[in-house]
Amino acid sequence: MAPRIATVVLGLAALTSAGEAGEVSLGAAAAASGRYFGAALDPDALDEKLYRNLAAAELTSVTPENAMKWEEVEPARGEFHWDEADALVAFAHAHGQKVRGHTLVWHSQLPPWLTQGQFSPRELRDLMVAHIAAEAGRYKGAIYAWDVVNEPFTEDGSWRKSIWYEAMGPGYVAIALRAAHAADPDAKLYVNDYGVETDGPKMRALHDLVAQLKRDGVPIDGVGLQSHFVVGSTPADLPAVMAKFASLGVDVAVTELDLRIRLPAGKPSLLTQADDYAFVVRACRATPRCVGVTTWGITDDRSWIPSFFSGYGAALPFDEAGKPKPAVAAMIEAWTAPGR
Ligand code: XIL
């Protein structure tokens, strides 16, 4: 075991410090195990020094929280607004961070011209392919991984009846993946969903889809587990689920991690939250094909949780003032503890 210990020691010695003196950044801690640590970012918030400094210091990957969604980039037909997405990509590259593109084909946050346009199935297919060509093409070479298809299934494992499914049936996924591959052959292409982090009908539906795509030779490189969890209820079988997806020959990533707490958040719940964050990091480390962990935001004041889950909040690793919560030290420990 001596060589492994030597490797770990060397890895730790290479860690850089961030924020307060002596503090190890989350990104550097993840790098010690050969993985990235990322977060979803809002380009408008980068004007705030505290947010910008945290994003620069802690992250080795960036996901646009909304800036690359269809309603943002093409609010009117043929009118493209790339400024915000461009700004995030520029920020990430200036700081040596990867970019996870999010997301090309989804049922939500579509512009009204598209959803209310009364398009024929053939037109919808052409619009989808053209959208992928435009967006993935614009960022060709700049994106580490794309969430090409987001949330294709419902809770019971049936196909979500999105405009894409209604127009093309299940085949829309392969069409989208092939279009993304044509536009940016070097980007890793993902299908991303929530509620697939534990064994159940939805997880099995996604597993079967990826297995089928692989059999058909469709370009699929990874499965994104969104991981929007409630504190104290992380799925115990998360490592097994990751291994099961990985056994199909794809990468896995935790793409939108947050751990919401019923407010007000007391000390015990913050400690449980720290354990839960560490559990997810350990699950990733236990899975050779788990490439990294992304949280859905950095600081609690900018989290989507309070407006989408009434009565919940405090879901992210840093508090409203940008101070690290217990989750930060717990994750650093989980990333760097000796072992795999
Ligand atoms: C959320 C954003 O965080 C919010 O700001 C926005 O209003 C709605 O979308 N799954 C996803 C993300 O894939 O794109 C969603 O992001 C959260 C759930």
Residues whose N, C-alpha, C, O or C-beta is under 5 A from the ligand:
A	BS01	XIL	E65 W304
